[in-house]
Amino acid sequence: MTGAPLYLKCEGFNFAGSVKLKAATEMVAAAERDGLLRPDSVLVESSSGNLGIALAMVAADKGLRFLCVTDPRCNTTSLRLMRALGAEVTVIEAQDPNGGYLENRIRFVRDLCASDSRHVWLNQYANPGNWRAHYRHTAPAIARGFPGLEVLFVGAGTTGTLMGCARYFKERGAPVTVVAVDAVGSVTFGGLPERRMVPGLGTSVRPELVDESWVDDVVHVPETDTIRACHDLAARGFLFGGSTGTVVSGATRWLEEKYPGEEPVAVAVSPDLGERYLDSIYEEGWLREHFGPPDPPDRLHWSAHP
């Protein structure tokens, strides 16, 4: 439907509704093995939504308390899901000097852990369990399904999925081009920090996990292109989250430039589905507030900030 030969690995069908269930399970299991968790421990993590939901589910299953530290960009549905699963949620309202929230979220977590030893920060931005989850599970599943894989597109947030998949294929000498897809305004790959309203991909603080030597190319996608891709997919009956819109938009553009008229075996990781974003990227009032009126005559094309 995009005009490009692209398969999506839809992680939204995981029980927690996103790819983050794998990282959550792996990081908690590692904390248990390392003896970091006691009966009175409180798991704490900074998350824009999906990892928070996954950790809330894992914590509930294990009888642990969980505190998610997020910011105003976390959508209402995700907040309600975490609280329904028994998690505590703290929303950091103060913006960082670069316009994001991540620095203040992390500072809050560090201060909390320093003041109360019961709190255990999993730290998805530096925890090797994050990328190992995808090295052990996501990448092998893609390899089994597509033994002739030529190009793999992975969105870059904490870069856990990206690093795990890239390491898996590169260490095996597979002839796979790994392309990272990031949001314009993210600093992960050296970009300048800008306002970002779509949660999921991109960071305002470079993750410790990222290692560009494992990546062959990087594509940066403006948020207006993310929204356009999401609405185009929804118009064909496929409701995905903003991260998927970013990856699909970046992958389509990259394939058109690198493989014009060809059909390489290309797979993109879709982190989640779209039901959690009905009050944001699929809501016209939210779009007008943050991106201004659409360009007529196509109501799906937002091109400028208000």
C-alpha positions in Angstrom: 0.0 0.0 0.0 3.0 2.3 0.4 4.4 1.5 -3.0 7.5 -0.1 -1.4 8.1 -3.8 -0.7 8.0 -3.7 3.0 6.9 -6.3 5.6 6.0 -5.3 9.1 6.8 -7.4 12.2 3.8 -6.4 14.4 4.9 -6.4 18.0 1.6 -4.9 19.0 0.2 -8.4 19.3 2.4 -9.1 22.4 0.3 -9.4 25.5 1.3 -6.0 26.8 0.5 -4.5 23.5 4.0 -3.5 22.4 7.6 -4.6 21.8 8.5 -3.4 25.3 7.2 -6.6 27.0 10.4 -8.3 25.9 12.7 -5.8 27.4 10.6 -5.5 30.6 10.7 -9.3 31.1 14.5 -9.5 30.4 15.4 -6.6 32.7 13.3 -7.7 35.6 14.6 -11.3 35.3 18.2 -10.0 35.3 17.5 -7.9 38.4 16.2 -11.0 40.1 19.3 -13.0 39.1 21.6 -10.3 40.4 19.8 -10.2 43.8 18.7 -6.6 43.4 15.0 -7.3 44.3 13.7 -7.8 47.8 10.2 -8.3 48.9 9.8 -4.6 49.7 11.5 -3.4 46.5 9.8 -0.8 44.3 10.6 -1.0 40.6 11.0 2.4 39.1 11.5 3.4 35.5 11.3 6.5 33.2 8.9 5.8 30.3 6.8 7.6 27.8 4.2 4.8 28.0 4.8 1.3 26.5 7.6 0.2 28.8 5.7 1.5 31.7 2.7 -0.6 30.7 4.9 -3.7 30.2 6.6 -3.2 33.6 3.3 -2.7 35.3 2.1 -6.0 34.0 5.3 -7.9 34.9 5.4 -6.2 38.4 1.7 -7.2 39.0 2.5 -10.8 38.0 5.4 -10.9 40.4 3.7 -9.1 43.3 6.0 -6.1 43.1 5.3 -2.4 43.4 6.1 -0.3 40.3 6.5 3.5 39.8 6.5 4.9 36.3 8.0 8.4 35.8 6.6 10.0 32.7 5.7 13.4 31.2 2.8 15.2 29.6 3.4 13.6 26.2 2.3 10.2 27.7 -1.2 9.6 26.3 -4.2 9.3 28.6 -4.9 5.6 27.7 -1.3 4.6 28.7 -1.6 6.4 32.0 -4.9 4.7 32.7 -3.6 1.3 31.7 -0.6 1.5 34.1 -2.8 2.6 37.0 -5.4 -0.1 36.2 -2.5 -2.7 36.5 -1.6 -1.3 40.0 1.3 1.0 39.1 2.0 4.4 40.5 2.5 7.1 38.0 4.4 10.4 38.4 4.1 13.0 35.6 7.1 15.4 35.3 5.7 18.7 34.1 8.9 20.8 34.0 10.7 20.9 30.6 14.5 20.5 30.2 16.5 23.4 28.7 16.5 21.5 25.4 12.6 21.4 25.3 12.3 17.8 26.2 11.5 16.1 29.5 13.9 13.2 29.7 16.7 14.9 31.8 14.2 15.9 34.4 12.6 12.5 34.4 15.9 10.8 35.0 17.0 13.4 37.6 13.8 12.6 39.5 14.4 8.9 39.4 18.1 9.3 40.5 17.1 11.5 43.4 14.3 9.0 44.5 16.7 6.0 44.4 19.3 8.0 46.4 16.8 8.9 49.1 15.1 5.5 49.4 17.0 2.3 48.9 13.9 0.3 48.3 13.6 1.8 44.8 15.3 -0.2 42.0 15.9 1.7 38.8 16.1 -0.7 35.8 17.4 2.1 33.6 16.2 1.0 30.1 18.6 3.6 28.5 21.8 1.7 29.7 20.6 -1.7 30.8 22.1 -4.5 28.6 19.0 -6.6 29.2 17.2 -4.1 26.9 19.1 -5.1 23.8 19.7 -8.7 24.9 15.9 -9.3 24.8 15.9 -8.5 21.1 19.2 -10.3 20.4 17.6 -13.4 21.9 14.0 -13.1 20.6 13.1 -10.4 18.1 16.1 -10.8 15.7 16.0 -14.7 15.6 12.3 -14.6 14.9 12.9 -12.2 11.9 15.7 -14.4 10.7 13.5 -17.5 10.8 10.7 -15.8 8.9 12.9 -14.1 6.3 16.0 -16.2 5.7 16.8 -14.1 2.6 16.5 -10.8 4.5 18.3 -7.9 2.8 17.2 -4.8 4.7 16.0 -4.3 8.3 14.5 -1.1 9.5 14.3 -0.5 13.3 13.1 2.6 15.0 15.5 4.3 17.6 14.2 5.1 21.0 16.3 3.7 23.8 17.9 1.8 20.9 17.4 -1.5 22.7 15.5 -3.1 19.8 17.9 -1.6 17.3 21.1 -2.6 19.0 19.9 -6.2 19.8 18.8 -6.8 16.2 21.8 -5.2 14.6 24.2 -7.2 16.8 22.5 -10.4 16.0 22.8 -10.1 12.3 26.2 -8.5 12.2 27.8 -11.0 14.5 26.6 -13.8 12.2 28.0 -12.1 9.1 24.5 -11.9 7.6 24.3 -9.7 4.4 21.7 -7.5 6.0 21.7 -3.7 5.8 20.5 -2.4 9.2 18.8 1.1 8.9 17.9 3.0 12.1 14.9 5.3 11.8 14.8 8.2 14.1 12.6 11.3 14.6 13.7 14.8 13.5 14.5 16.6 16.7 16.1 13.6 18.4 19.7 13.8 19.6 20.4 10.0 19.4 22.5 10.2 16.2 23.8 13.7 16.7 20.8 15.7 15.6 19.8 19.0 17.1 17.1 18.9 19.8 13.7 20.1 18.7 10.2 19.9 20.0 8.7 16.4 19.6 5.1 15.7 20.3 4.7 12.1 19.2 5.8 9.7 22.0 7.9 6.6 21.2 11.0 7.2 19.0 13.7 9.8 19.5 15.4 11.1 22.6 16.4 14.4 24.1 19.4 12.7 25.9 21.6 10.3 23.9 21.0 6.7 25.3 24.1 4.9 26.7 23.1 1.8 24.7 23.6 3.3 21.3 26.6 2.2 19.3 26.6 3.5 15.7 29.2 1.0 14.6 26.4 -1.7 14.4 24.2 0.5 12.1 24.6 0.9 8.3 22.4 4.0 7.8 20.2 6.4 9.7 16.9 8.0 8.4 15.4 11.0 10.2 11.6 11.5 9.8 9.7 14.7 10.5 6.7 14.3 12.8 4.4 15.6 10.0 5.5 12.6 7.9 4.9 10.3 10.8 1.3 11.5 11.2 0.7 11.3 7.4 1.9 7.7 7.3 -0.3 6.7 10.3 -3.4 8.2 8.7 -2.6 6.6 5.3 -2.2 3.2 6.9 -5.5 3.7 8.9 -7.3 4.6 5.7 -6.4 1.1 4.5 -7.6 -0.5 7.7 -4.3 -0.7 9.6 -4.3 1.2 12.9 -0.7 1.7 14.2 1.1 3.9 16.7 3.3 6.8 15.9 6.5 4.8 16.1 5.3 2.6 13.3 4.3 5.6 11.2 7.8 6.9 11.6 9.4 3.6 10.6 7.1 3.1 7.7 7.7 6.6 6.4 11.4 6.4 6.8 11.6 2.9 5.3 9.5 3.9 2.3 11.7 6.9 1.5 14.9 4.9 2.0 13.8 2.1 -0.3 12.7 4.5 -3.0 16.1 6.1 -2.9 18.3 3.0 -2.6 16.3 0.4 -4.5 14.2 2.3 -7.1 12.1 -0.1 -9.1 13.5 -3.1 -7.2 12.0 -5.4 -4.5 14.5 -6.3 -1.9 13.5 -8.5 1.0 12.8 -5.7 3.6 11.4 -5.9 7.1 10.5 -3.2 9.5 9.8 -3.6 13.2 6.3 -2.1 14.2 6.5 -1.4 18.0 2.8 -1.1 18.7 -0.8 -0.7 17.4 -2.8 2.5 17.4 -5.6 2.2 19.9 -3.5 4.0 22.6 -3.2 7.1 20.3 -6.9 7.8 19.5 -6.8 11.0 21.6 -3.6 12.3 20.0 -2.3 11.4 16.5 -5.8 10.3 15.4 -7.6 13.2 17.0 -8.1 16.3 14.8 -8.2 18.8 17.7 -4.8 17.5 19.0 -3.3 17.7 15.6 -4.5 21.3 15.1 -3.2 22.3 18.5 0.3 21.0 17.9 0.7 21.2 14.2 -1.7 23.8 13.0 -4.5 23.4 10.4 -3.9 20.8 7.6 -2.9 21.8 4.2 -6.0 21.8 1.9 -7.3 19.9 0.1 -5.7 16.9 1.8 -6.7 16.9 5.5 -3.9 14.4 6.3 -1.0 16.7 5.4 0.2 18.8 8.3 3.3 20.7 7.2 4.0 23.5 9.7 3.9 24.3 13.4 1.2 26.7 14.5 
